[in-house]
Amino acid sequence: MVPAVKRKTFREILKKYIEPPPIIEYSEQLIRNLFRMMLGLSKIAEDEDLYDFIDHYHDEFYLGLDGFYNLVPEDVWPSFLNDLKSWL
């Protein structure tokens, strides 16, 4: 698949995923797994810009876990989803 098509497809899937409001509570483990999965998929889609965007919030999540960031880890995910909507 052509890289541009992979990027577009992945971004369209992400848009559909984040449009409805989340109906589940996101645990620390779930958030960790979601970030890991999204980073891997953005690599497969060859979307470096999106990878960097996700990686930024992934770093914030871990900084929050270590107490170096002013948001608790569970607050990083909603912030990420909100900013991802705007970014996409």
N, CA, C and O of each residue as an XYZ file, in Angstrom:
352
protein
N       0.847     -1.176      0.000
C       0.000      0.000      0.000
C       0.893      1.241      0.000
O       1.915      1.277      0.686
N       0.515      2.227     -0.750
C       1.272      3.474     -0.840
C       1.233      4.180      0.518
O       0.178      4.233      1.150
N       2.386      4.730      0.983
C       2.411      5.373      2.302
C       1.323      6.424      2.508
O       0.731      6.481      3.585
N       1.049      7.241      1.520
C       0.027      8.285      1.674
C      -1.351      7.670      1.912
O      -2.143      8.201      2.690
N      -1.633      6.567      1.253
C      -2.921      5.881      1.421
C      -2.996      5.268      2.822
O      -4.041      5.326      3.470
N      -1.896      4.684      3.286
C      -1.868      4.112      4.638
C      -2.094      5.200      5.683
O      -2.867      5.010      6.623
N      -1.425      6.337      5.523
C      -1.602      7.445      6.478
C      -3.046      7.915      6.499
O      -3.638      8.090      7.564
N      -3.609      8.118      5.310
C      -4.989      8.610      5.221
C      -5.960      7.612      5.842
O      -6.867      8.001      6.577
N      -5.775      6.345      5.554
C      -6.651      5.307      6.095
C      -6.572      5.272      7.616
O      -7.597      5.236      8.297
N      -5.352      5.283      8.144
C      -5.177      5.246      9.593
C      -5.806      6.469     10.249
O      -6.457      6.348     11.287
N      -5.620      7.634      9.659
C      -6.204      8.855     10.237
C      -7.727      8.818     10.193
O      -8.384      9.284     11.124
N      -8.289      8.273      9.128
C      -9.743      8.156      9.045
C     -10.282      7.206     10.122
O     -11.326      7.468     10.720
N      -9.583      6.132     10.359
C      -9.989      5.195     11.413
C      -9.931      5.882     12.771
O     -10.836      5.723     13.590
N      -8.871      6.643     13.010
C      -8.751      7.370     14.274
C      -9.885      8.373     14.449
O     -10.433      8.503     15.544
N     -10.238      9.078     13.387
C     -11.340     10.045     13.470
C     -12.629      9.356     13.903
O     -13.353      9.861     14.762
N     -12.909      8.212     13.309
C     -14.129      7.484     13.655
C     -14.087      6.981     15.087
O     -15.112      6.936     15.768
N     -12.907      6.604     15.541
C     -12.766      6.090     16.896
C     -13.011      7.175     17.939
O     -13.639      6.912     18.965
N     -12.529      8.383     17.694
C     -12.613      9.431     18.716
C     -13.868     10.280     18.618
O     -14.124     11.086     19.514
N     -14.658     10.130     17.563
C     -15.873     10.938     17.434
C     -16.884     10.679     18.536
O     -17.324     11.633     19.177
N     -17.273      9.442     18.788
C     -18.245      9.242     19.868
C     -17.564      9.451     21.220
O     -16.382      9.147     21.383
N     -18.313      9.968     22.176
C     -17.702     10.134     23.502
C     -17.356      8.776     24.093
O     -18.090      7.805     23.911
N     -16.237      8.716     24.799
C     -15.851      7.430     25.391
C     -16.905      6.937     26.370
O     -17.437      7.710     27.166
N     -17.202      5.649     26.304
C     -18.220      5.084     27.184
C     -17.615      4.161     28.235
O     -18.330      3.523     29.008
N     -16.288      4.102     28.251
C     -15.629      3.263     29.243
C     -14.673      4.118     30.063
O     -14.258      5.197     29.642
N     -14.342      3.618     31.221
C     -13.319      4.283     32.020
C     -11.969      3.744     31.579
O     -11.786      2.541     31.392
N     -11.051      4.644     31.421
C      -9.719      4.261     30.969
C      -8.800      4.077     32.164
O      -8.495      5.031     32.879
N      -8.369      2.861     32.370
C      -7.429      2.578     33.447
C      -6.018      2.909     32.966
O      -5.770      3.098     31.776
N      -5.122      2.970     33.916
C      -3.726      3.234     33.595
C      -3.186      2.188     32.613
O      -2.493      2.531     31.656
N      -3.502      0.931     32.851
C      -3.028     -0.149     31.981
C      -3.626     -0.037     30.588
O      -2.921     -0.230     29.597
N      -4.915      0.274     30.495
C      -5.564      0.416     29.191
C      -4.948      1.575     28.411
O      -4.677      1.440     27.218
N      -4.728      2.696     29.064
C      -4.122      3.855     28.406
C      -2.723      3.495     27.911
O      -2.358      3.824     26.783
N      -1.955      2.831     28.737
C      -0.602      2.407     28.347
C      -0.673      1.546     27.087
O       0.093      1.755     26.146
N      -1.580      0.590     27.069
C      -1.723     -0.298     25.912
C      -2.212      0.440     24.673
O      -1.747      0.168     23.567
N      -3.143      1.369     24.846
C      -3.647      2.133     23.706
C      -2.554      2.987     23.081
O      -2.430      3.036     21.857
N      -1.765      3.656     23.905
C      -0.660      4.446     23.369
C       0.324      3.544     22.617
O       0.750      3.868     21.508
N       0.674      2.429     23.220
C       1.617      1.505     22.590
C       1.082      1.022     21.240
O       1.816      0.977     20.253
N      -0.201      0.663     21.208
C      -0.818      0.183     19.976
C      -0.847      1.289     18.917
O      -0.524      1.045     17.755
N      -1.229      2.491     19.316
C      -1.324      3.590     18.352
C       0.051      3.976     17.819
O       0.185      4.314     16.643
N       1.060      3.930     18.659
C       2.420      4.214     18.185
C       2.844      3.172     17.150
O       3.417      3.514     16.115
N       2.564      1.919     17.433
C       2.907      0.861     16.479
C       2.165      0.996     15.164
O       2.750      0.835     14.093
N       0.879      1.290     15.245
C       0.084      1.438     14.023
C       0.503      2.665     13.213
O       0.490      2.628     11.982
N       0.873      3.744     13.892
C       1.310      4.926     13.133
C       2.638      4.656     12.437
O       2.907      5.226     11.380
N       3.477      3.789     13.019
C       4.715      3.370     12.339
C       4.385      2.542     11.104
O       4.962      2.751     10.037
N       3.452      1.599     11.250
C       3.042      0.772     10.116
C       2.454      1.646      9.017
O       2.685      1.401      7.834
N       1.688      2.674      9.410
C       1.075      3.587      8.439
C       2.086      4.575      7.875
O       1.760      5.364      6.989
N       3.313      4.532      8.388
C       4.382      5.430      7.944
C       3.980      6.898      8.092
O       4.241      7.721      7.214
N       3.338      7.206      9.224
C       2.871      8.563      9.497
C       3.708      9.140     10.641
O       3.319      9.077     11.808
N       4.850      9.695     10.284
C       5.782     10.213     11.297
C       5.204     11.391     12.068
O       5.456     11.523     13.265
N       4.436     12.247     11.405
C       3.834     13.387     12.109
C       2.878     12.907     13.186
O       2.901     13.404     14.312
N       2.045     11.949     12.844
C       1.106     11.415     13.819
C       1.854     10.652     14.913
O       1.499     10.737     16.089
N       2.877      9.916     14.525
C       3.687      9.200     15.513
C       4.251     10.185     16.537
O       4.179      9.941     17.741
N       4.810     11.292     16.059
C       5.379     12.297     16.957
C       4.312     12.899     17.865
O       4.560     13.142     19.046
N       3.123     13.140     17.313
C       2.013     13.688     18.090
C       1.621     12.723     19.214
O       1.476     13.129     20.367
N       1.452     11.458     18.873
C       1.080     10.446     19.859
C       2.194     10.275     20.882
O       1.934     10.160     22.080
N       3.425     10.259     20.410
C       4.568     10.064     21.298
C       4.673     11.185     22.334
O       5.077     10.945     23.472
N       4.314     12.393     21.943
C       4.325     13.520     22.886
C       3.407     13.228     24.076
O       3.806     13.397     25.228
N       2.184     12.792     23.793
C       1.241     12.490     24.872
C       1.630     11.218     25.625
O       1.388     11.102     26.826
N       2.224     10.278     24.921
C       2.734      9.064     25.562
C       3.787      9.449     26.597
O       3.797      8.918     27.708
N       4.670     10.369     26.229
C       5.680     10.867     27.171
C       5.034     11.583     28.354
O       5.449     11.390     29.497
N       4.015     12.412     28.084
C       3.314     13.103     29.171
C       2.685     12.100     30.132
O       2.706     12.292     31.348
N       2.134     11.043     29.582
C       1.522     10.001     30.403
C       2.554      9.416     31.367
O       2.295      9.294     32.565
N       3.719      9.056     30.840
C       4.751      8.468     31.703
C       5.356      9.492     32.655
O       5.732      9.138     33.773
N       5.458     10.743     32.243
C       5.926     11.778     33.161
C       4.928     11.957     34.305
O       5.321     12.192     35.447
N       3.639     11.844     33.992
C       2.616     11.908     35.029
C       2.719     10.741     35.996
O       2.548     10.910     37.203
N       2.998      9.562     35.467
C       3.174      8.388     36.328
C       4.341      8.577     37.284
O       4.293      8.144     38.436
N       5.386      9.225     36.797
C       6.585      9.435     37.612
C       6.509     10.683     38.475
O       7.438     10.975     39.229
N       5.398     11.428     38.369
C       5.224     12.623     39.191
C       5.918     13.861     38.665
O       6.039     14.850     39.387
N       6.380     13.831     37.415
C       7.077     14.982     36.840
C       6.164     15.888     36.030
O       6.606     16.916     35.517
N       4.911     15.523     35.913
C       3.967     16.290     35.104
C       2.776     16.626     35.980
O       2.398     15.838     36.846
N       2.183     17.793     35.760
C       1.133     18.257     36.668
C      -0.227     17.591     36.447
O      -1.146     17.835     37.229
N      -0.386     16.778     35.436
C      -1.627     16.033     35.231
C      -1.440     14.600     35.728
O      -0.364     14.017     35.591
N      -2.485     14.057     36.296
C      -2.425     12.637     36.635
C      -2.552     11.855     35.325
O      -3.173     12.338     34.378
N      -1.982     10.676     35.261
C      -1.982      9.928     33.998
C      -3.371      9.755     33.376
O      -3.509      9.799     32.153
N      -4.388      9.560     34.200
C      -5.740      9.362     33.668
C      -6.302     10.633     33.027
O      -7.255     10.558     32.250
N      -5.729     11.792     33.339
C      -6.170     13.046     32.724
C      -5.483     13.307     31.387
O      -5.959     14.116     30.592
N      -4.379     12.633     31.140
C      -3.653     12.824     29.880
C      -4.473     12.275     28.714
O      -4.507     12.878     27.641
N      -5.127     11.148     28.918
C      -5.868     10.513     27.823
C      -6.994     11.409     27.284
O      -7.057     11.605     26.070
N      -7.886     11.962     28.121
C      -8.922     12.841     27.586
C      -8.330     14.076     26.884
O      -8.858     14.532     25.870
N      -7.254     14.598     27.422
C      -6.585     15.732     26.797
C      -6.032     15.327     25.431
O      -6.146     16.076     24.461
N      -5.447     14.162     25.364
C      -4.933     13.631     24.099
C      -6.057     13.495     23.076
O      -5.918     13.950     21.940
N      -7.171     12.870     23.470
C      -8.286     12.682     22.539
C      -8.822     14.012     22.034
O      -9.112     14.155     20.846
N      -8.955     14.978     22.922
C      -9.447     16.295     22.534
C      -8.496     16.964     21.533
O      -8.935     17.493     20.512
N      -7.214     16.936     21.826
C      -6.235     17.553     20.929
C      -6.108     16.785     19.621
O      -5.855     17.379     18.572
N      -6.282     15.466     19.677
C      -6.228     14.662     18.450
C      -7.378     15.022     17.525
O      -7.197     15.074     16.309
N      -8.559     15.273     18.081
C      -9.698     15.703     17.258
C      -9.348     16.969     16.499
O      -9.611     17.077     15.301
N      -8.757     17.918     17.192
C      -8.374     19.176     16.551
C      -7.254     18.960     15.540
O      -7.256     19.567     14.469
N      -6.312     18.110     15.872
C      -5.152     17.869     15.022
C      -5.549     17.185     13.728
O      -5.036     17.511     12.658
N      -6.476     16.224     13.835
C      -6.887     15.485     12.634
C      -7.757     16.356     11.758
O      -8.204     15.915     10.699
